[in-house]
Amino acid sequence: MPKKMIRIIDSFCFAFHNGNLGIQMKAMKYFNEHLGAKENFWVKDNSIPIVLDTNVLLNAYFYSKQERQQFIKFLNANHSRIYIVSQVDTEFQRKRPSFKEAYSLKLKDTAKTLSNFLEEKDEVIAGFVKKLSNFKQTPIIRFDYPDNVQAINSVIESLGKWERENNEIVSSLKKGIDDKLKDLYSSIENDKQAIDDDKDLLIALSKCHFTEELQSKEKEYLSSLYAACHETFHKMQDSKDIRDVDKHYTFPGRGDKDKLKEGKEAEGDFYIYHEILKLMKTLKKDVIFLTNDLSKKDWVNKELLPYEHYVANSYNLTNHVFYIVDGKALPLASILYETEANVDDESYGDDGVDVKHHYREISQDAFLSNLKTCIAWAESYGAQYVSKDYFIYCILGRKKYEFEGSRKVLEELVKEHQVEIYKQDDKDCLRLLIA
């Protein structure tokens, strides 16, 4: 008997209200009872299907080389349960050239900065002397503190004398700087060319499952439904009966409303949502949806959990739920550049936290939990060890934990014999001494 095709129709689509209160409570009970499935979803022996969002794939171009290789290992090891829905495939292929170019431009800018360092290093002392000379000519120094002018002159003379007397040392230092920076400059220039070769990433992705494209009639229906959802949301905003409109009337893709004004396709996330529904119905399984697109708050609420009507909708239609997981749950220190925000006017990998502020303290439990996860990842896909500096400054730093606080907690854990620091490949590495 031929397999029955699942189609998006008015009885199988997104809805704000799904069944009676009993059905809704049953859905939330199921969701909470199976939350454990999303923990360590990335380990090899976990069988839960994973759907990758476009931004997760595109961010691979902004990983460091080592991290990109780890991501590729993850794809290769889990390709049998990784799914790329048609909308994601379309977006990835369309945006991939721009992201490759953006990374190349970032490398170019980095090389230019290095080149400027090489040109400017000889001017460091001279520049400092010039600033001091200008400073002593300011009216407040000349007229109110004339006795201090001689002191400034003395400093200037001392700098000149030091440079003359240590000319050999200074020259040797300058040459060493030249050699090291030129080597780095050459490496960056070579990487600018190498970034064009993303064959390994594409091969790994090609091994994953690709879902059937939505039919034109399905897209037409969803486009109308998307517009209707917008209309309902705005109507409810004006209603005095609803206090928390987001909680009850958010829908996938609502955060892309500005695209409508710009004449761009705004229904992308709405299509992805429905492709996931079809996949869950076909597989008869719960699903992990891995995305970096959480800042718009149309996938998850402030607690980073899917809205209850999303859970009720998926459970009512498929008897299963999908768990929305932050892409940074993968123990990779994504190197995110401002360049990303300028690619197709979209920003990926942003969790809504100001990168310049809002750093937080870390507890021993949080430190140990993150370290345990990072070690497990390294053993499966990485270098088999976790560098101390990489863990503190990249992994924990990316999660907005204070550097100084992380170092202090590490000292405490070492003293308490819960964590050990050991040498591996000339690096200080971390090992857990507790189960």
Rosetta blueprint (number, residue, H / E / L):
1 M L
2 P L
3 K L
4 K L
5 M L
6 I L
7 R L
8 I L
9 I E
10 D L
11 S L
12 F E
13 C L
14 F L
15 A L
16 F L
17 H L
18 N L
19 G L
20 N L
21 L H
22 G H
23 I H
24 Q H
25 M H
26 K H
27 A H
28 M H
29 K H
30 Y H
31 F H
32 N H
33 E H
34 H L
35 L H
36 G H
37 A H
38 K H
39 E L
40 N L
41 F L
42 W L
43 V L
44 K L
45 D L
46 N L
47 S L
48 I L
49 P L
50 I E
51 V E
52 L E
53 D L
54 T H
55 N H
56 V H
57 L H
58 L H
59 N H
60 A H
61 Y H
62 F H
63 Y L
64 S L
65 K H
66 Q H
67 E H
68 R H
69 Q H
70 Q H
71 F H
72 I H
73 K H
74 F H
75 L H
76 N H
77 A H
78 N H
79 H H
80 S H
81 R H
82 I E
83 Y E
84 I E
85 V L
86 S H
87 Q H
88 V H
89 D H
90 T H
91 E H
92 F H
93 Q H
94 R H
95 K H
96 R H
97 P H
98 S H
99 F H
100 K H
101 E H
102 A H
103 Y H
104 S H
105 L H
106 K H
107 L H
108 K H
109 D H
110 T H
111 A H
112 K H
113 T H
114 L H
115 S H
116 N H
117 F H
118 L H
119 E H
120 E H
121 K H
122 D H
123 E H
124 V H
125 I H
126 A H
127 G H
128 F H
129 V H
130 K H
131 K H
132 L H
133 S H
134 N H
135 F H
136 K H
137 Q L
138 T L
139 P H
140 I H
141 I H
142 R H
143 F H
144 D H
145 Y L
146 P H
147 D H
148 N H
149 V H
150 Q H
151 A H
152 I H
153 N H
154 S H
155 V H
156 I H
157 E H
158 S H
159 L H
160 G H
161 K H
162 W H
163 E H
164 R H
165 E H
166 N L
167 N H
168 E H
169 I H
170 V H
171 S H
172 S H
173 L H
174 K H
175 K H
176 G H
177 I H
178 D H
179 D H
180 K H
181 L H
182 K H
183 D H
184 L H
185 Y H
186 S H
187 S H
188 I H
189 E H
190 N H
191 D H
192 K H
193 Q H
194 A H
195 I L
196 D L
197 D L
198 D L
199 K H
200 D H
201 L H
202 L H
203 I H
204 A H
205 L H
206 S H
207 K L
208 C L
209 H E
210 F E
211 T L
212 E L
213 E L
214 L L
215 Q L
216 S H
217 K H
218 E H
219 K H
220 E H
221 Y H
222 L H
223 S H
224 S H
225 L H
226 Y H
227 A H
228 A H
229 C H
230 H H
231 E H
232 T H
233 F H
234 H H
235 K H
236 M H
237 Q H
238 D L
239 S L
240 K L
241 D L
242 I L
243 R L
244 D L
245 V H
246 D H
247 K H
248 H H
249 Y H
250 T L
251 F L
252 P L
253 G L
254 R H
255 G H
256 D H
257 K H
258 D H
259 K H
260 L H
261 K H
262 E L
263 G L
264 K L
265 E L
266 A L
267 E L
268 G H
269 D H
270 F H
271 Y H
272 I H
273 Y H
274 H H
275 E H
276 I H
277 L H
278 K H
279 L H
280 M H
281 K H
282 T H
283 L H
284 K L
285 K L
286 D L
287 V E
288 I E
289 F E
290 L E
291 T E
292 N L
293 D L
294 L L
295 S L
296 K L
297 K L
298 D L
299 W L
300 V E
301 N L
302 K L
303 E L
304 L L
305 L L
306 P E
307 Y L
308 E H
309 H H
310 Y H
311 V H
312 A H
313 N H
314 S H
315 Y H
316 N H
317 L H
318 T H
319 N L
320 H L
321 V L
322 F E
323 Y E
324 I E
325 V E
326 D E
327 G H
328 K H
329 A H
330 L L
331 P L
332 L L
333 A L
334 S L
335 I L
336 L L
337 Y L
338 E H
339 T H
340 E H
341 A H
342 N H
343 V E
344 D L
345 D L
346 E E
347 S L
348 Y L
349 G L
350 D L
351 D L
352 G L
353 V L
354 D L
355 V L
356 K L
357 H L
358 H L
359 Y L
360 R E
361 E L
362 I L
363 S L
364 Q H
365 D H
366 A H
367 F H
368 L H
369 S H
370 N H
371 L H
372 K H
373 T H
374 C H
375 I H
376 A H
377 W H
378 A H
379 E H
380 S H
381 Y H
382 G L
383 A L
384 Q L
385 Y L
386 V L
387 S E
388 K H
389 D H
390 Y H
391 F H
392 I H
393 Y H
394 C H
395 I H
396 L H
397 G H
398 R H
399 K L
400 K L
401 Y E
402 E L
403 F H
404 E H
405 G H
406 S H
407 R H
408 K H
409 V H
410 L H
411 E H
412 E H
413 L H
414 V H
415 K H
416 E L
417 H L
418 Q L
419 V E
420 E E
421 I E
422 Y E
423 K E
424 Q E
425 D L
426 D L
427 K E
428 D E
429 C E
430 L E
431 R E
432 L E
433 L L
434 I L
435 A L
